[in-house]
């Protein structure tokens, strides 16, 4: 009987030894901390003393200057084609900083510029993209309106003529859909500050460029007139 008890006791030892580790609990491994979100540099927008609009990382390796006109079909095509790879990628990640300079070609172009700038630096990019996207509609409507009404409004002050052109072309209605009130539109054409800035910027632009769109990359003219030719130059300048 003692032998049986002894055997049972000896058999129980390894069973207990084996079972012990299974009863131990280890704390669950902590989840790896999520990587900090990279800053969206599209939200960093300032206006220069001359009135140009700077968007992106001030320390970006690549500085792109765009000379654009709102009534230029090639400009509208460039803005649409480059938005995803340039604005939504390279600018967002801080690789490229864009400087938008106006190169106004006609009264409708100036009216569009004043409305876009009236939204302030933070609203300028979205307003410009909306104006370019709808260019085929408001430009044709505006061209017909201007031909029919230009003689009638020639005696009015320039800002009044531009405000009338904005309304006649459908630009005012376009901005109203984006939330701009009638009072805000009135304010856009109430004082000559932005008109003077855009006029001076335009004069400087056309003294150096031959057409729109035109570009400089890190101070050197280039980029052709479309995204397919500009993109390789941005890469060569250091944009990754």
C-alpha contacts under 8 A as a table, 3 or more apart, distances in Angstrom:
res1	aa1	res2	aa2	distance
1	X	4	X	5.16
1	X	5	X	6.36
2	X	5	X	5.08
2	X	6	X	6.08
3	X	6	X	5.05
3	X	7	X	6.19
4	X	7	X	5.17
4	X	8	X	6.26
5	X	8	X	5.13
5	X	9	X	6.15
6	X	9	X	5.04
6	X	10	X	6.19
7	X	10	X	5.13
7	X	11	X	6.14
8	X	11	X	5.13
8	X	12	X	6.20
9	X	12	X	5.18
9	X	13	X	6.69
10	X	13	X	5.50
10	X	14	X	7.59
11	X	14	X	6.24
11	X	15	X	6.81
12	X	15	X	5.12
12	X	16	X	6.09
13	X	16	X	5.28
13	X	17	X	6.11
14	X	17	X	4.86
14	X	18	X	5.91
15	X	18	X	5.13
15	X	19	X	6.06
16	X	19	X	5.02
16	X	20	X	6.05
17	X	20	X	5.45
17	X	21	X	7.66
18	X	21	X	6.58
18	X	22	X	7.70
19	X	22	X	5.48
19	X	23	X	6.82
20	X	23	X	5.37
20	X	24	X	6.88
21	X	24	X	5.29
22	X	25	X	7.81
38	X	93	X	7.27
39	X	92	X	7.68
39	X	93	X	7.17
40	X	43	X	6.24
40	X	92	X	4.93
40	X	93	X	6.33
40	X	94	X	7.67
41	X	44	X	5.32
41	X	55	X	7.50
41	X	56	X	4.78
41	X	57	X	5.64
41	X	91	X	6.23
41	X	92	X	4.70
41	X	93	X	6.31
41	X	94	X	5.66
42	X	45	X	7.13
42	X	55	X	6.07
42	X	56	X	5.35
42	X	87	X	7.33
42	X	88	X	7.74
42	X	91	X	6.11
42	X	92	X	5.08
43	X	55	X	7.41
43	X	56	X	7.24
43	X	122	X	7.10
44	X	55	X	5.81
44	X	56	X	5.42
44	X	57	X	6.93
45	X	53	X	7.01
45	X	54	X	5.56
45	X	55	X	4.51
45	X	56	X	6.57
45	X	121	X	5.83
45	X	122	X	5.98
46	X	53	X	5.97
46	X	54	X	5.30
46	X	55	X	6.74
46	X	121	X	5.86
46	X	122	X	7.86
47	X	50	X	7.94
47	X	51	X	5.71
47	X	52	X	5.67
47	X	53	X	4.66
47	X	54	X	6.04
47	X	121	X	6.36
48	X	51	X	5.12
48	X	52	X	5.31
48	X	53	X	6.43
48	X	54	X	7.23
49	X	52	X	7.52
50	X	197	X	6.46
50	X	201	X	7.09
51	X	194	X	7.72
51	X	197	X	5.88
51	X	198	X	7.10
51	X	201	X	7.57
52	X	99	X	6.45
52	X	100	X	5.71
52	X	101	X	5.26
52	X	102	X	7.63
52	X	201	X	7.91
53	X	98	X	7.99
53	X	99	X	5.54
53	X	100	X	5.17
53	X	101	X	7.06
53	X	121	X	6.76
54	X	97	X	7.04
54	X	98	X	5.68
54	X	99	X	4.49
54	X	100	X	6.52
55	X	91	X	7.67
55	X	97	X	5.75
55	X	98	X	5.23
55	X	99	X	6.49
56	X	60	X	7.57
56	X	91	X	5.60
56	X	92	X	7.08
56	X	94	X	6.16
56	X	96	X	6.67
56	X	97	X	4.48
56	X	98	X	6.45
57	X	60	X	5.15
57	X	91	X	7.44
57	X	94	X	4.92
57	X	95	X	7.32
57	X	96	X	7.04
57	X	97	X	5.74
58	X	97	X	6.87
59	X	94	X	7.85
60	X	63	X	6.82
60	X	94	X	5.72
60	X	95	X	5.11
60	X	96	X	5.35
60	X	97	X	5.94
61	X	95	X	6.10
61	X	96	X	6.53
61	X	237	X	7.55
61	X	238	X	6.17
61	X	239	X	6.82
62	X	95	X	6.43
62	X	96	X	4.80
62	X	97	X	6.36
62	X	217	X	6.90
62	X	218	X	6.01
62	X	234	X	6.85
62	X	237	X	6.26
62	X	238	X	6.45
62	X	239	X	6.29
63	X	96	X	5.80
63	X	97	X	4.94
63	X	98	X	6.14
63	X	99	X	7.60
63	X	217	X	5.85
63	X	218	X	4.99
63	X	219	X	7.66
64	X	96	X	6.89
64	X	97	X	6.03
64	X	98	X	4.86
64	X	99	X	6.15
64	X	215	X	6.88
64	X	216	X	5.81
64	X	217	X	4.84
64	X	218	X	6.38
65	X	98	X	5.80
65	X	99	X	4.63
65	X	100	X	6.13
65	X	101	X	7.15
65	X	215	X	5.41
65	X	216	X	5.14
65	X	217	X	6.64
66	X	98	X	7.10
66	X	99	X	6.06
66	X	100	X	5.07
66	X	101	X	5.96
66	X	213	X	6.98
66	X	214	X	6.05
66	X	215	X	4.89
66	X	216	X	7.03
67	X	100	X	6.38
67	X	101	X	4.96
67	X	102	X	5.78
67	X	103	X	5.84
67	X	205	X	7.22
67	X	212	X	6.27
67	X	213	X	5.57
67	X	214	X	5.11
67	X	215	X	6.21
68	X	72	X	7.60
68	X	75	X	6.05
68	X	100	X	7.34
68	X	101	X	6.57
68	X	102	X	5.56
68	X	103	X	5.63
68	X	104	X	7.78
68	X	212	X	5.64
68	X	213	X	5.10
68	X	214	X	7.08
69	X	72	X	5.29
69	X	75	X	6.53
69	X	102	X	6.25
69	X	103	X	5.41
69	X	104	X	5.48
69	X	105	X	6.75
69	X	109	X	6.55
69	X	212	X	6.55
69	X	213	X	7.28
70	X	73	X	8.00
70	X	75	X	7.18
70	X	76	X	7.27
70	X	104	X	7.60
70	X	109	X	5.25
70	X	112	X	6.73
70	X	113	X	7.36
70	X	131	X	7.24
70	X	132	X	6.25
70	X	135	X	7.46
71	X	75	X	7.99
71	X	105	X	7.32
71	X	106	X	7.85
71	X	108	X	7.27
71	X	109	X	5.50
71	X	135	X	7.06
71	X	139	X	6.75
72	X	75	X	5.23
72	X	76	X	6.57
72	X	212	X	6.90
72	X	213	X	7.85
73	X	76	X	5.10
73	X	77	X	6.28
73	X	135	X	7.74
74	X	77	X	5.03
74	X	78	X	6.12
74	X	212	X	7.34
74	X	213	X	6.76
74	X	225	X	7.75
74	X	226	X	7.79
75	X	78	X	5.01
75	X	79	X	6.14
75	X	132	X	7.79
75	X	212	X	6.58
75	X	213	X	5.34
76	X	79	X	5.22
76	X	80	X	6.26
76	X	132	X	4.95
76	X	133	X	6.66
76	X	135	X	7.22
77	X	80	X	5.27
77	X	81	X	6.06
78	X	81	X	5.13
78	X	82	X	5.86
78	X	213	X	7.84
78	X	225	X	7.89
78	X	226	X	5.64
78	X	227	X	6.12
79	X	82	X	5.36
79	X	83	X	5.85
79	X	129	X	7.12
79	X	132	X	7.33
80	X	83	X	5.61
80	X	129	X	7.87
80	X	132	X	7.97
80	X	133	X	7.18
81	X	84	X	7.34
81	X	227	X	6.80
82	X	85	X	5.64
82	X	86	X	5.33
82	X	87	X	7.01
82	X	227	X	5.91
83	X	86	X	5.49
83	X	87	X	4.94
83	X	88	X	6.10
84	X	87	X	5.97
84	X	88	X	4.82
84	X	89	X	6.37
85	X	88	X	6.02
85	X	89	X	5.18
85	X	90	X	6.53
86	X	89	X	5.49
86	X	90	X	5.00
86	X	91	X	6.09
86	X	96	X	7.95
87	X	90	X	6.10
87	X	91	X	4.95
87	X	92	X	6.38
88	X	91	X	6.33
88	X	92	X	5.45
89	X	92	X	5.10
89	X	93	X	6.01
90	X	93	X	5.39
90	X	94	X	6.29
90	X	95	X	5.11
90	X	96	X	5.56
90	X	239	X	7.10
90	X	240	X	7.52
91	X	94	X	5.13
91	X	95	X	5.80
91	X	96	X	4.87
91	X	97	X	6.01
91	X	98	X	7.55
92	X	95	X	7.70
94	X	97	X	7.12
95	X	238	X	7.94
95	X	239	X	5.31
95	X	240	X	6.82
96	X	239	X	6.55
101	X	201	X	6.96
101	X	202	X	7.87
101	X	205	X	7.63
102	X	113	X	7.68
102	X	198	X	6.47
102	X	201	X	6.36
102	X	202	X	5.76
102	X	205	X	7.45
103	X	201	X	7.18
103	X	202	X	4.57
103	X	203	X	7.76
103	X	205	X	5.82
103	X	206	X	6.75
103	X	212	X	7.46
104	X	109	X	5.73
104	X	110	X	6.03
104	X	198	X	7.83
104	X	199	X	7.80
104	X	202	X	5.73
105	X	109	X	6.20
105	X	110	X	7.71
106	X	109	X	5.27
106	X	110	X	6.44
107	X	110	X	5.00
107	X	111	X	6.13
107	X	162	X	6.48
107	X	165	X	7.54
108	X	111	X	5.03
108	X	112	X	6.22
108	X	139	X	7.49
108	X	142	X	6.92
108	X	143	X	7.96
108	X	162	X	7.26
108	X	165	X	6.38
108	X	166	X	6.93
108	X	169	X	7.82
109	X	112	X	5.19
109	X	113	X	6.20
110	X	113	X	4.94
110	X	114	X	6.22
110	X	162	X	7.33
110	X	195	X	7.92
110	X	198	X	7.91
111	X	114	X	5.30
111	X	115	X	6.36
111	X	162	X	5.26
111	X	163	X	6.77
111	X	165	X	6.89
111	X	166	X	5.63
112	X	115	X	5.21
112	X	116	X	6.17
112	X	131	X	7.33
112	X	166	X	7.02
112	X	171	X	6.89
113	X	116	X	5.20
113	X	117	X	6.09
113	X	198	X	7.87
114	X	117	X	5.19
114	X	118	X	5.97
114	X	188	X	6.40
114	X	189	X	7.50
114	X	194	X	6.71
114	X	195	X	6.94
115	X	118	X	5.06
115	X	119	X	7.03
115	X	175	X	7.73
115	X	185	X	7.31
115	X	188	X	6.25
116	X	119	X	5.79
116	X	120	X	7.85
116	X	123	X	7.74
116	X	124	X	5.48
116	X	127	X	5.31
116	X	128	X	5.83
117	X	120	X	5.62
117	X	121	X	7.09
117	X	123	X	7.98
117	X	124	X	5.73
117	X	194	X	7.68
118	X	124	X	7.82
118	X	188	X	5.51
119	X	122	X	7.36
119	X	123	X	4.96
119	X	124	X	5.78
119	X	127	X	7.41
120	X	123	X	5.40
120	X	124	X	5.88
121	X	124	X	5.15
121	X	125	X	7.68
122	X	125	X	7.06
123	X	126	X	5.72
123	X	127	X	6.18
124	X	127	X	5.18
124	X	128	X	5.98
125	X	128	X	5.21
125	X	129	X	6.22
126	X	129	X	5.20
126	X	130	X	6.21
127	X	130	X	5.14
127	X	131	X	6.19
127	X	175	X	7.70
128	X	131	X	5.09
128	X	132	X	6.18
129	X	132	X	5.19
129	X	133	X	6.01
130	X	133	X	5.05
130	X	134	X	6.28
131	X	134	X	5.38
131	X	135	X	5.97
131	X	171	X	7.72
131	X	174	X	7.77
132	X	135	X	4.97
133	X	136	X	7.83
134	X	137	X	5.68
134	X	138	X	6.53
135	X	138	X	5.53
135	X	139	X	5.52
136	X	139	X	5.72
136	X	140	X	6.37
137	X	140	X	5.78
137	X	141	X	6.37
138	X	141	X	5.07
138	X	142	X	5.77
138	X	169	X	5.16
138	X	170	X	5.38
138	X	171	X	6.26
139	X	142	X	4.93
139	X	143	X	5.93
139	X	169	X	6.56
140	X	143	X	5.05
140	X	144	X	6.36
140	X	169	X	7.75
141	X	144	X	5.40
141	X	145	X	6.18
141	X	168	X	7.47
141	X	169	X	5.09
141	X	170	X	7.17
142	X	145	X	4.91
142	X	146	X	5.92
142	X	165	X	6.78
142	X	166	X	7.81
142	X	168	X	6.03
142	X	169	X	3.64
142	X	170	X	7.18
143	X	146	X	5.19
143	X	147	X	6.29
143	X	169	X	7.41
144	X	147	X	5.28
144	X	148	X	6.36
145	X	148	X	5.23
145	X	149	X	5.99
145	X	165	X	7.55
145	X	168	X	5.94
145	X	169	X	6.59
146	X	149	X	5.15
146	X	150	X	5.17
146	X	165	X	6.86
146	X	168	X	7.88
147	X	150	X	5.86
148	X	151	X	7.64
149	X	152	X	5.32
149	X	153	X	6.51
150	X	153	X	5.46
150	X	154	X	6.04
151	X	154	X	5.43
152	X	155	X	7.50
153	X	156	X	5.45
153	X	161	X	6.22
154	X	157	X	7.96
154	X	161	X	7.35
156	X	160	X	6.17
156	X	161	X	6.19
157	X	160	X	5.33
157	X	161	X	6.37
158	X	161	X	5.08
158	X	162	X	6.21
159	X	162	X	5.04
159	X	163	X	6.09
159	X	189	X	5.52
159	X	190	X	7.21
159	X	191	X	7.94
159	X	192	X	7.45
160	X	163	X	5.08
160	X	164	X	6.19
160	X	189	X	7.06
161	X	164	X	5.13
161	X	165	X	6.18
162	X	165	X	4.95
162	X	166	X	6.11
162	X	189	X	7.62
163	X	166	X	5.05
163	X	167	X	6.37
163	X	186	X	7.99
163	X	189	X	6.19
164	X	167	X	5.17
164	X	168	X	6.03
165	X	168	X	4.97
165	X	169	X	5.87
166	X	169	X	5.43
166	X	170	X	6.35
166	X	171	X	5.03
166	X	172	X	5.50
167	X	170	X	5.42
167	X	171	X	6.07
167	X	172	X	5.06
167	X	173	X	7.12
168	X	171	X	7.70
169	X	172	X	7.76
170	X	173	X	5.15
170	X	174	X	6.21
171	X	174	X	4.96
171	X	175	X	6.30
172	X	175	X	5.22
172	X	176	X	6.13
172	X	185	X	7.33
173	X	176	X	4.92
173	X	177	X	6.37
174	X	177	X	5.33
174	X	178	X	6.80
175	X	178	X	4.97
175	X	179	X	6.58
175	X	180	X	5.55
176	X	179	X	5.07
176	X	180	X	4.61
176	X	181	X	6.08
176	X	182	X	7.65
177	X	180	X	7.20
180	X	184	X	6.11
180	X	185	X	6.85
181	X	184	X	5.08
181	X	185	X	6.34
182	X	185	X	5.05
182	X	186	X	6.25
183	X	186	X	5.07
183	X	187	X	6.33
184	X	187	X	5.03
184	X	188	X	6.38
185	X	188	X	5.09
185	X	189	X	6.93
186	X	189	X	5.59
186	X	190	X	6.13
187	X	190	X	4.91
187	X	191	X	7.39
188	X	191	X	7.31
189	X	192	X	7.44
191	X	194	X	7.70
192	X	195	X	5.03
192	X	196	X	5.93
193	X	196	X	5.42
193	X	197	X	6.43
194	X	197	X	4.95
194	X	198	X	6.01
195	X	198	X	5.29
195	X	199	X	5.99
196	X	199	X	5.09
196	X	200	X	6.16
197	X	200	X	5.26
197	X	201	X	6.05
198	X	201	X	4.94
198	X	202	X	5.90
199	X	202	X	5.12
199	X	203	X	6.26
200	X	203	X	5.14
200	X	204	X	6.31
201	X	204	X	5.16
201	X	205	X	6.07
202	X	205	X	4.95
202	X	206	X	6.19
203	X	206	X	5.48
203	X	207	X	6.40
204	X	207	X	5.25
204	X	208	X	6.93
205	X	208	X	5.52
205	X	209	X	6.09
206	X	209	X	5.23
206	X	210	X	6.82
206	X	211	X	7.89
209	X	212	X	7.78
209	X	214	X	6.71
210	X	214	X	7.90
211	X	214	X	6.45
212	X	225	X	7.26
213	X	225	X	5.51
213	X	226	X	7.67
214	X	222	X	7.68
214	X	223	X	7.46
214	X	224	X	6.99
214	X	225	X	5.95
215	X	221	X	5.97
215	X	222	X	5.81
215	X	223	X	5.85
215	X	224	X	7.39
215	X	225	X	7.69
216	X	219	X	5.53
216	X	220	X	4.98
216	X	221	X	4.14
216	X	222	X	5.52
216	X	223	X	7.04
217	X	220	X	5.24
217	X	221	X	6.37
217	X	222	X	6.63
217	X	223	X	7.47
217	X	233	X	7.50
217	X	234	X	7.06
217	X	237	X	7.68
218	X	237	X	7.73
222	X	230	X	7.44
222	X	233	X	7.82
223	X	226	X	7.24
223	X	227	X	7.78
223	X	229	X	5.47
223	X	230	X	3.88
223	X	231	X	7.50
223	X	233	X	6.38
224	X	229	X	5.61
224	X	230	X	6.20
225	X	229	X	7.18
225	X	230	X	7.49
226	X	229	X	5.76
226	X	230	X	6.27
227	X	230	X	4.92
227	X	231	X	5.75
228	X	231	X	5.76
228	X	232	X	7.48
229	X	232	X	6.30
229	X	233	X	7.29
230	X	233	X	5.39
230	X	234	X	6.45
231	X	234	X	5.18
231	X	235	X	6.36
232	X	235	X	5.06
232	X	236	X	6.08
233	X	236	X	4.97
233	X	237	X	6.10
234	X	237	X	5.07
234	X	238	X	6.55
234	X	239	X	5.59
235	X	238	X	5.28
235	X	239	X	4.67
235	X	240	X	6.15
236	X	239	X	7.17
